[in-house]
Amino acid sequence: MFQQKQIKNETKQLPGALQHPIGSGFNAKSTTTDVIKGINLTGKIAIVTGGNTGIGLETTRTLAAAGATVIVPARDVEKAGRNLQGIPNVEIAAMDLMSPASIDAFANHFLASGRPLHILINNAGIMWVPLRRDESGIESQLATNYLALFRLTSKLWPSLKKANGARVINVSSHGHHFAPFNFEDPNFLRREYETLQGYGQSKTAVNLFQWNWTIAPEHIMSGYMLYIPDLSAAPS
Ligand SMILES: NC(=O)c1ccc[n+]([C@@H]2O[C@H](COP(=O)([O-])OP(=O)(O)OC[C@H]3O[C@@H](n4cnc5c(N)ncnc54)[C@H](OP(=O)(O)O)[C@@H]3O)[C@@H](O)[C@H]2O)c1
């Protein structure tokens, strides 16, 4: 109850004025059908994380309807199979974003197929969870919403390059206004856990990643990555 009030208050204070229309011709009432209209994705390959529920499911449905082959990695492949039943051109694979080994296994399997990757939609995410950590002690929202996304994109880089003009979409949130990135204590080791702060900083990290990429696509590096030795060299 306290948290519900808190999120309402924090949302009221968000500086939405920072957002400006980008002149796409679409608005809040546009549907995926409006957006995809006239676009033929036959022969294109897409990966949509979290593509069997929520926003991701709608994305999968829309891309597949436009002719793309859509690969949906999921931590519960049986559930994914049920949710995606009847949608053509969909492949389901196992991947748990809380496990770097699982991300690597999924990415390596895709790389081994030799296929280009035209569209990568990093959509999967968690919000408002109690304190949990991955096997390295990283807070779960940071691990799932940002570090996993960075790792997956880095690993798939050769396939993205092979597509010669790939698109990578990182789904962020207005909730990034909840918190800047806390470089001193990103994993809540020396401060009380506040789940919205965790969510906010994870989405801030996503934005910084996207921003870095936009200005220097060949040298993806966000500040936080400097602290992670095995990823700091990738990709180039
Ligand atoms: N809904 C909103 O109002 C809203 C607003 C702003 C931003 N967003 C962002 O939009 C994205 C999608 O949100 P949504 O509302 O569609 O959420 P959702 O329905 O809860 O879907 C999230 C997806 O992420 C997957 N996922 C979570 N942890 C995972 C893990 N460790 N490994 C693999 N997959 C994992 C979930 O898999 P399971 O099915 O196995 O749980 C699920 O498929 C998120 O990044 C979210 O932050 C949403």
The ligand as a Gaussian input file, in Angstrom:
#p B3LYP/6-31G(d) Opt

LIG

0 1
 N        3.797000      -2.649000     -19.075000
 C        4.142000      -1.385000     -18.923000
 O        3.326000      -0.521000     -18.589000
 C        5.566000      -0.944000     -19.179000
 C        5.873000       0.397000     -19.080000
 C        7.173000       0.823000     -19.336000
 C        8.124000      -0.103000     -19.706000
 N        7.805000      -1.406000     -19.778000
 C        8.855000      -2.348000     -20.179000
 O        8.378000      -3.137000     -21.237000
 C        8.983000      -4.422000     -21.190000
 C        7.907000      -5.503000     -21.261000
 O        7.024000      -5.287000     -20.184000
 P        5.629000      -6.066000     -20.050000
 O        4.721000      -5.153000     -19.333000
 O        5.206000      -6.631000     -21.361000
 O        6.059000      -7.213000     -19.022000
 P        5.623000      -8.732000     -18.862000
 O        4.311000      -9.018000     -19.487000
 O        5.824000      -9.054000     -17.413000
 O        6.745000      -9.481000     -19.716000
 C        8.061000      -9.516000     -19.298000
 C        8.729000     -10.669000     -20.009000
 O       10.092000     -10.733000     -19.583000
 C       10.384000     -12.087000     -19.322000
 N       11.446000     -12.258000     -18.339000
 C       11.542000     -11.705000     -17.107000
 N       12.619000     -12.187000     -16.482000
 C       13.217000     -13.060000     -17.330000
 C       14.363000     -13.883000     -17.261000
 N       15.131000     -13.943000     -16.161000
 N       14.680000     -14.630000     -18.335000
 C       13.915000     -14.622000     -19.446000
 N       12.815000     -13.871000     -19.581000
 C       12.471000     -13.102000     -18.521000
 C        9.095000     -12.654000     -18.741000
 O        9.145000     -14.052000     -18.773000
 P        8.152000     -14.936000     -17.861000
 O        6.882000     -14.990000     -18.653000
 O        8.857000     -16.246000     -17.743000
 O        7.985000     -14.230000     -16.552000
 C        8.086000     -12.031000     -19.687000
 O        7.980000     -12.791000     -20.863000
 C        9.832000      -4.452000     -19.907000
 O       11.179000      -4.196000     -20.222000
 C        9.239000      -3.332000     -19.081000
 O       10.189000      -2.776000     -18.179000
 C        6.552000      -1.848000     -19.526000

